């Protein structure tokens, strides 16, 4: 098997195990991740707006 596939399968198993054993914490982490992405998008939007002005 390719090393990338082994890492991907291992990571997938870890994520599934984490979600099954601690769904509340997993939901919190996903929320934090989406909040970070949202803040980054807002920052890029503000930067582009200032760049155009």
LINDAMO-V788202 format. One record per pair of residues at least 4 apart in sequence whose C-alpha atoms are under 8 Angstrom apart, sorted by the first residue. I is the first residue (numbers start at 1). J is the second residue. Records with the same first field share a line. If there is no record, write none. Layout:
I: J / J
This chain:
1: 5 / 6
2: 6
3: 7
4: 8
5: 9
6: 10
7: 11
8: 12
9: 13
10: 14
11: 15
12: 16
13: 17
14: 18
15: 19
16: 20
17: 21
18: 22 / 23 / 26
19: 23 / 26
22: 26
23: 27
24: 28
25: 29
26: 30
27: 31
28: 32
29: 33
30: 34
31: 35
32: 36
33: 37
34: 38
35: 39
36: 40
37: 41
38: 42
39: 43
40: 44
41: 45
42: 46
43: 47
44: 48
45: 49
46: 50
47: 51
48: 52
49: 53
